[in-house]
């Protein structure tokens, strides 16, 4: 039994190494647009999971939720993916002249892009990226590392500080995730815009944070490290996953319906590119695995706290979140979804790296925030 974790770690390390070789080869072998589009998708995937978990931690402090305290260390640990996303994001800045039309001088000849030039320019874009990462890292240090320090100090002052900072973080999160949506994704086609695109990305970000937190909790429970976490806690986690599956679907459909009804040329071209030809199969698959399957899998009350059900639904949700980002970004490369050894290489590399990163963080602090003065109330929670 003691050798199993080592074998698993070696498997993921091998995946990451093999994938890294493929990523380097794809940089040399495929068009730069395809390479950087794949890099952007995986950067956004890792980032949104990490920031989504930070949001979950902050939300628990904000509303003083008792039920989430015993499982709070799981999203705290997974939120460390923000650290992994930092170098990925800095490297992604190299994609600007390749993927983003507004970086090219001829773009200023188009009035719709020229009017956005004070916002869409490389120096200001880079500054916004750095500011967002600085704020996320500050929040990570306060919420997560402060919580781990509280395990030793048992100082209730941390809980007061975290609760006091949580409202400010909600404002930071709202602005920063909107910047991610508009800067990194929407500006790939700068003539298009959507007033609720930031909300759409928020829904996927929160849902991916919930799914990864559920997997982390179940990972610890399977190893007997969270014996006091009961089905009541899992039920609340499953309830959130169910609710935000519906919320993501509502926002996605509302955005499409309003643009379809308005039928304005400056809006519908974006959807036309993503729902015609081979991309239609992608959007149909996305609807199935991002809404219909998890929705019906979580409708029954007793399925929301079933560990086996929660595990496969959470894995499906993370797959769907990746497919969503793929559908948002990759159409800028061509009319057909690219899917070959470069995409497989990126998947092996970054899935392996992310899993190794999270596994390493699973040793950070106690498995519960044992210094939190409200932990006892959280353990007595009944759904």
Secondary structure, DSSP 4 states (H G I P E B T S, - for coil): -TTHHHHHHHHHHHHHHHHHHHHHHHHHHS-HHHHHHHHHHHHHHHHHHHHHHHHHHHHHHHHT-STTGGGHHHHHHHTTHHHHHHHHHHHHGGGHHHH-GGGSGGGGGSHHHHTTTTTSSHHHHHHHHHHHHHHHHHHHIIIIIHHHHHHHH--THHHHHHHHHHHHHHHHHHHHHHHIIIIIIGGGGTT---TTHHHHHHHHHHHHHHHHHHHHHHHHHHTTS-TT--HHHHHHHHHHHHHHHHHHHHHHHHHHHHHHHH--HHHHHHHHHHHSTTHHHHHHHHHIIIIIHHHHHHHSGGGTT-HHHHHHHHHHHHHHHHHHHHHHHGGGT-SS---SHHHHHHHHHHHHHHHHHHHHHTTSS-SS-TT-TTHHHHHT---
